[in-house]
Amino acid sequence: MSEFLARLREGDDEHPPLAANSAARTLVAVRGLHRFLALEGEVETDPAAAVSPPPPPSRLPKAISLGEVERLLDAAAVGDTPASLRDKALLEVLYGTGARISEAIGLDIDDVDLDAGVVRLEGKGGKQRLVPLGSYAREALTAYLVRGRGTFSSKGRGTPAIFLNQRGSRLSRQSAWTILRAAAERAQLRGHLSPHTLRHSFATHLLEGGADVRVVQELLGHASVTTTQVYTLVTVQQLREVYAQSHPRAR
């Protein structure tokens, strides 16, 4: 079975090599077949029992450049409607704090101190952290709270949530993701964006600017610095690419 797995990954004259995920799925199917045959008594032993599928390849977080972030944030606001003010504030908060989408839409009025420029985020396991709120995010959030949120809240039941939908209820994760995708389309950003794109970009840009990895860990709310160190691999990879393109003896 181990040799079969190796052949899947390497390919031959008649079969192209399979990616790790495809090879793993094929092996799972083969293991299921052998397990069934063993249970039915068709074979005496299960040769696949001791073979585990390969772990999926680790993927580095996908960040976008500062220029792309600026295009995305500029495209978030279309006019001066309550929805545009909300969308702009939401994306500014996501990039300005590194919050997960679930953390951003979970914000209540009492979680934000605009005078101090601080926001309280509740992460995984109910763990809370205080994160600075930059001037751009503060300005966008103030504009939404003063000129936009009241339009939504008047249709609801007095929820303390900051980000509201058209019915005056807390904005859902799916709606927030739709807002991000719509802004990306207007900004004509190519490639794959995920709900974590602005969070990844927040961390990557901080590290590129010289921030200590443990400070970034606290800002992101990671329990272990090992999780945060994945972002240092992104910056190292980018350095390698620049080196390979620019150094006369790199090629």
ROMI-483638 format. One record per residue (C-alpha): z negated, x, y; residue number from 1. Coordinates in steps of 0.02 Angstrom, whole numbers, padded with zeros to 5 digits. Layout:
N
<pt w="Z" u="X" v="Y" pos="NUM"/>
...
END
This chain:
251
<pt w="00000" u="00000" v="00000" pos="1"/>
<pt w="-00036" u="00144" v="00118" pos="2"/>
<pt w="00138" u="00212" v="00084" pos="3"/>
<pt w="00211" u="00039" v="00115" pos="4"/>
<pt w="00124" u="00032" v="00284" pos="5"/>
<pt w="00190" u="00205" v="00328" pos="6"/>
<pt w="00367" u="00151" v="00283" pos="7"/>
<pt w="00350" u="-00001" v="00395" pos="8"/>
<pt w="00304" u="00109" v="00542" pos="9"/>
<pt w="00436" u="00242" v="00506" pos="10"/>
<pt w="00582" u="00132" v="00453" pos="11"/>
<pt w="00731" u="00190" v="00351" pos="12"/>
<pt w="00921" u="00183" v="00351" pos="13"/>
<pt w="00921" u="-00005" v="00325" pos="14"/>
<pt w="00765" u="-00058" v="00420" pos="15"/>
<pt w="00712" u="-00013" v="00597" pos="16"/>
<pt w="00534" u="00050" v="00622" pos="17"/>
<pt w="00408" u="-00084" v="00664" pos="18"/>
<pt w="00287" u="-00078" v="00808" pos="19"/>
<pt w="00103" u="-00065" v="00764" pos="20"/>
<pt w="00071" u="-00250" v="00795" pos="21"/>
<pt w="00221" u="-00304" v="00691" pos="22"/>
<pt w="00172" u="-00187" v="00549" pos="23"/>
<pt w="-00005" u="-00254" v="00553" pos="24"/>
<pt w="00056" u="-00435" v="00541" pos="25"/>
<pt w="00169" u="-00390" v="00395" pos="26"/>
<pt w="00025" u="-00304" v="00305" pos="27"/>
<pt w="-00088" u="-00455" v="00332" pos="28"/>
<pt w="00043" u="-00566" v="00251" pos="29"/>
<pt w="00062" u="-00448" v="00103" pos="30"/>
<pt w="-00127" u="-00437" v="00081" pos="31"/>
<pt w="-00135" u="-00627" v="00081" pos="32"/>
<pt w="-00003" u="-00636" v="-00055" pos="33"/>
<pt w="-00094" u="-00509" v="-00165" pos="34"/>
<pt w="-00261" u="-00598" v="-00138" pos="35"/>
<pt w="-00181" u="-00763" v="-00191" pos="36"/>
<pt w="-00104" u="-00686" v="-00347" pos="37"/>
<pt w="-00272" u="-00609" v="-00395" pos="38"/>
<pt w="-00363" u="-00774" v="-00372" pos="39"/>
<pt w="-00233" u="-00864" v="-00477" pos="40"/>
<pt w="-00249" u="-00735" v="-00615" pos="41"/>
<pt w="-00069" u="-00679" v="-00600" pos="42"/>
<pt w="-00123" u="-00498" v="-00575" pos="43"/>
<pt w="-00277" u="-00406" v="-00637" pos="44"/>
<pt w="-00313" u="-00308" v="-00478" pos="45"/>
<pt w="-00277" u="-00326" v="-00294" pos="46"/>
<pt w="-00196" u="-00163" v="-00235" pos="47"/>
<pt w="-00208" u="-00217" v="-00054" pos="48"/>
<pt w="-00395" u="-00254" v="-00053" pos="49"/>
<pt w="-00446" u="-00083" v="00011" pos="50"/>
<pt w="-00307" u="-00066" v="00139" pos="51"/>
<pt w="-00346" u="-00119" v="00317" pos="52"/>
<pt w="-00213" u="-00156" v="00447" pos="53"/>
<pt w="-00198" u="-00026" v="00584" pos="54"/>
<pt w="-00297" u="-00063" v="00742" pos="55"/>
<pt w="-00192" u="-00129" v="00886" pos="56"/>
<pt w="-00139" u="00005" v="01010" pos="57"/>
<pt w="-00253" u="00017" v="01160" pos="58"/>
<pt w="-00166" u="-00036" v="01319" pos="59"/>
<pt w="-00208" u="00036" v="01486" pos="60"/>
<pt w="-00248" u="-00091" v="01622" pos="61"/>
<pt w="-00096" u="-00140" v="01723" pos="62"/>
<pt w="-00120" u="-00114" v="01910" pos="63"/>
<pt w="00004" u="-00141" v="02050" pos="64"/>
<pt w="00028" u="-00027" v="02199" pos="65"/>
<pt w="-00057" u="-00052" v="02366" pos="66"/>
<pt w="00109" u="-00103" v="02442" pos="67"/>
<pt w="00133" u="-00235" v="02307" pos="68"/>
<pt w="-00044" u="-00298" v="02334" pos="69"/>
<pt w="-00009" u="-00318" v="02520" pos="70"/>
<pt w="00152" u="-00413" v="02482" pos="71"/>
<pt w="00058" u="-00526" v="02362" pos="72"/>
<pt w="-00081" u="-00563" v="02485" pos="73"/>
<pt w="00041" u="-00594" v="02627" pos="74"/>
<pt w="00137" u="-00716" v="02516" pos="75"/>
<pt w="-00022" u="-00812" v="02471" pos="76"/>
<pt w="-00026" u="-00903" v="02638" pos="77"/>
<pt w="00119" u="-01020" v="02674" pos="78"/>
<pt w="00082" u="-01096" v="02843" pos="79"/>
<pt w="-00091" u="-01148" v="02899" pos="80"/>
<pt w="-00128" u="-01291" v="02779" pos="81"/>
<pt w="-00297" u="-01307" v="02692" pos="82"/>
<pt w="-00215" u="-01259" v="02527" pos="83"/>
<pt w="-00135" u="-01103" v="02604" pos="84"/>
<pt w="-00301" u="-01051" v="02682" pos="85"/>
<pt w="-00386" u="-01075" v="02513" pos="86"/>
<pt w="-00254" u="-00979" v="02417" pos="87"/>
<pt w="-00258" u="-00834" v="02540" pos="88"/>
<pt w="-00448" u="-00828" v="02535" pos="89"/>
<pt w="-00451" u="-00834" v="02344" pos="90"/>
<pt w="-00331" u="-00688" v="02321" pos="91"/>
<pt w="-00415" u="-00586" v="02458" pos="92"/>
<pt w="-00582" u="-00611" v="02372" pos="93"/>
<pt w="-00509" u="-00564" v="02202" pos="94"/>
<pt w="-00438" u="-00401" v="02268" pos="95"/>
<pt w="-00577" u="-00366" v="02393" pos="96"/>
<pt w="-00717" u="-00381" v="02266" pos="97"/>
<pt w="-00635" u="-00345" v="02097" pos="98"/>
<pt w="-00702" u="-00511" v="02034" pos="99"/>
<pt w="-00639" u="-00592" v="01876" pos="100"/>
<pt w="-00551" u="-00757" v="01910" pos="101"/>
<pt w="-00695" u="-00848" v="01824" pos="102"/>
<pt w="-00818" u="-00762" v="01940" pos="103"/>
<pt w="-00719" u="-00804" v="02096" pos="104"/>
<pt w="-00698" u="-00988" v="02057" pos="105"/>
<pt w="-00882" u="-00993" v="02007" pos="106"/>
<pt w="-00937" u="-00946" v="02182" pos="107"/>
<pt w="-01046" u="-01069" v="02276" pos="108"/>
<pt w="-01076" u="-01075" v="02464" pos="109"/>
<pt w="-01247" u="-00992" v="02444" pos="110"/>
<pt w="-01169" u="-00845" v="02351" pos="111"/>
<pt w="-01084" u="-00779" v="02508" pos="112"/>
<pt w="-01165" u="-00698" v="02659" pos="113"/>
<pt w="-01024" u="-00679" v="02784" pos="114"/>
<pt w="-01136" u="-00599" v="02916" pos="115"/>
<pt w="-01193" u="-00463" v="02797" pos="116"/>
<pt w="-01023" u="-00453" v="02713" pos="117"/>
<pt w="-01093" u="-00474" v="02537" pos="118"/>
<pt w="-01048" u="-00588" v="02392" pos="119"/>
<pt w="-01152" u="-00624" v="02237" pos="120"/>
<pt w="-01049" u="-00632" v="02078" pos="121"/>
<pt w="-01109" u="-00697" v="01910" pos="122"/>
<pt w="-01028" u="-00601" v="01770" pos="123"/>
<pt w="-01033" u="-00606" v="01581" pos="124"/>
<pt w="-01199" u="-00658" v="01506" pos="125"/>
<pt w="-01256" u="-00729" v="01672" pos="126"/>
<pt w="-01282" u="-00555" v="01743" pos="127"/>
<pt w="-01273" u="-00557" v="01933" pos="128"/>
<pt w="-01217" u="-00419" v="02050" pos="129"/>
<pt w="-01196" u="-00399" v="02237" pos="130"/>
<pt w="-01026" u="-00337" v="02296" pos="131"/>
<pt w="-00972" u="-00293" v="02474" pos="132"/>
<pt w="-00846" u="-00410" v="02553" pos="133"/>
<pt w="-00717" u="-00314" v="02654" pos="134"/>
<pt w="-00655" u="-00366" v="02825" pos="135"/>
<pt w="-00490" u="-00441" v="02763" pos="136"/>
<pt w="-00576" u="-00546" v="02630" pos="137"/>
<pt w="-00712" u="-00597" v="02752" pos="138"/>
<pt w="-00585" u="-00651" v="02883" pos="139"/>
<pt w="-00483" u="-00752" v="02757" pos="140"/>
<pt w="-00638" u="-00832" v="02682" pos="141"/>
<pt w="-00705" u="-00878" v="02854" pos="142"/>
<pt w="-00540" u="-00959" v="02902" pos="143"/>
<pt w="-00540" u="-01062" v="02743" pos="144"/>
<pt w="-00721" u="-01116" v="02758" pos="145"/>
<pt w="-00701" u="-01165" v="02941" pos="146"/>
<pt w="-00528" u="-01245" v="02937" pos="147"/>
<pt w="-00484" u="-01286" v="02757" pos="148"/>
<pt w="-00627" u="-01322" v="02639" pos="149"/>
<pt w="-00685" u="-01479" v="02731" pos="150"/>
<pt w="-00521" u="-01566" v="02694" pos="151"/>
<pt w="-00552" u="-01544" v="02508" pos="152"/>
<pt w="-00740" u="-01574" v="02508" pos="153"/>
<pt w="-00718" u="-01742" v="02596" pos="154"/>
<pt w="-00629" u="-01806" v="02440" pos="155"/>
<pt w="-00763" u="-01748" v="02318" pos="156"/>
<pt w="-00946" u="-01774" v="02280" pos="157"/>
<pt w="-01024" u="-01633" v="02378" pos="158"/>
<pt w="-01001" u="-01491" v="02254" pos="159"/>
<pt w="-01067" u="-01324" v="02319" pos="160"/>
<pt w="-00914" u="-01233" v="02252" pos="161"/>
<pt w="-00819" u="-01130" v="02379" pos="162"/>
<pt w="-00645" u="-01149" v="02306" pos="163"/>
<pt w="-00599" u="-01333" v="02285" pos="164"/>
<pt w="-00448" u="-01427" v="02220" pos="165"/>
<pt w="-00361" u="-01577" v="02297" pos="166"/>
<pt w="-00493" u="-01695" v="02224" pos="167"/>
<pt w="-00637" u="-01599" v="02300" pos="168"/>
<pt w="-00693" u="-01526" v="02134" pos="169"/>
<pt w="-00715" u="-01344" v="02086" pos="170"/>
<pt w="-00549" u="-01255" v="02064" pos="171"/>
<pt w="-00509" u="-01223" v="01881" pos="172"/>
<pt w="-00463" u="-01055" v="01807" pos="173"/>
<pt w="-00290" u="-01121" v="01765" pos="174"/>
<pt w="-00262" u="-01178" v="01944" pos="175"/>
<pt w="-00318" u="-01008" v="02010" pos="176"/>
<pt w="-00196" u="-00923" v="01891" pos="177"/>
<pt w="-00058" u="-01040" v="01953" pos="178"/>
<pt w="-00097" u="-00991" v="02133" pos="179"/>
<pt w="-00082" u="-00806" v="02087" pos="180"/>
<pt w="00084" u="-00831" v="01997" pos="181"/>
<pt w="00157" u="-00934" v="02140" pos="182"/>
<pt w="00111" u="-00799" v="02266" pos="183"/>
<pt w="00188" u="-00666" v="02152" pos="184"/>
<pt w="00350" u="-00764" v="02143" pos="185"/>
<pt w="00358" u="-00782" v="02332" pos="186"/>
<pt w="00323" u="-00596" v="02350" pos="187"/>
<pt w="00462" u="-00562" v="02224" pos="188"/>
<pt w="00350" u="-00453" v="02119" pos="189"/>
<pt w="00438" u="-00401" v="01960" pos="190"/>
<pt w="00353" u="-00370" v="01795" pos="191"/>
<pt w="00204" u="-00447" v="01708" pos="192"/>
<pt w="00055" u="-00504" v="01807" pos="193"/>
<pt w="-00106" u="-00561" v="01724" pos="194"/>
<pt w="-00259" u="-00650" v="01790" pos="195"/>
<pt w="-00341" u="-00478" v="01795" pos="196"/>
<pt w="-00202" u="-00393" v="01895" pos="197"/>
<pt w="-00299" u="-00389" v="02059" pos="198"/>
<pt w="-00458" u="-00334" v="01970" pos="199"/>
<pt w="-00365" u="-00191" v="01886" pos="200"/>
<pt w="-00286" u="-00143" v="02052" pos="201"/>
<pt w="-00455" u="-00149" v="02140" pos="202"/>
<pt w="-00529" u="-00024" v="02015" pos="203"/>
<pt w="-00377" u="00089" v="02010" pos="204"/>
<pt w="-00360" u="00100" v="02199" pos="205"/>
<pt w="-00545" u="00139" v="02219" pos="206"/>
<pt w="-00534" u="00283" v="02095" pos="207"/>
<pt w="-00374" u="00347" v="02174" pos="208"/>
<pt w="-00468" u="00347" v="02340" pos="209"/>
<pt w="-00604" u="00458" v="02268" pos="210"/>
<pt w="-00738" u="00330" v="02220" pos="211"/>
<pt w="-00863" u="00383" v="02088" pos="212"/>
<pt w="-00831" u="00300" v="01920" pos="213"/>
<pt w="-01012" u="00241" v="01908" pos="214"/>
<pt w="-00998" u="00154" v="02077" pos="215"/>
<pt w="-00841" u="00067" v="02015" pos="216"/>
<pt w="-00936" u="00020" v="01857" pos="217"/>
<pt w="-01069" u="-00068" v="01961" pos="218"/>
<pt w="-00939" u="-00157" v="02068" pos="219"/>
<pt w="-00845" u="-00220" v="01915" pos="220"/>
<pt w="-01004" u="-00271" v="01824" pos="221"/>
<pt w="-00966" u="-00167" v="01669" pos="222"/>
<pt w="-01114" u="-00145" v="01552" pos="223"/>
<pt w="-01050" u="00026" v="01499" pos="224"/>
<pt w="-00965" u="00160" v="01602" pos="225"/>
<pt w="-00851" u="00189" v="01452" pos="226"/>
<pt w="-00762" u="00026" v="01493" pos="227"/>
<pt w="-00735" u="00082" v="01672" pos="228"/>
<pt w="-00671" u="00253" v="01619" pos="229"/>
<pt w="-00514" u="00170" v="01552" pos="230"/>
<pt w="-00459" u="00158" v="01734" pos="231"/>
<pt w="-00476" u="00346" v="01755" pos="232"/>
<pt w="-00345" u="00363" v="01617" pos="233"/>
<pt w="-00228" u="00257" v="01723" pos="234"/>
<pt w="-00246" u="00373" v="01872" pos="235"/>
<pt w="-00225" u="00527" v="01762" pos="236"/>
<pt w="-00068" u="00451" v="01687" pos="237"/>
<pt w="00001" u="00421" v="01861" pos="238"/>
<pt w="-00038" u="00601" v="01908" pos="239"/>
<pt w="00057" u="00661" v="01755" pos="240"/>
<pt w="00207" u="00556" v="01804" pos="241"/>
<pt w="00207" u="00624" v="01982" pos="242"/>
<pt w="00188" u="00801" v="01914" pos="243"/>
<pt w="00330" u="00778" v="01791" pos="244"/>
<pt w="00445" u="00713" v="01929" pos="245"/>
<pt w="00396" u="00836" v="02064" pos="246"/>
<pt w="00348" u="01005" v="01992" pos="247"/>
<pt w="00496" u="01123" v="01972" pos="248"/>
<pt w="00434" u="01190" v="01805" pos="249"/>
<pt w="00371" u="01026" v="01734" pos="250"/>
<pt w="00535" u="00981" v="01651" pos="251"/>
END
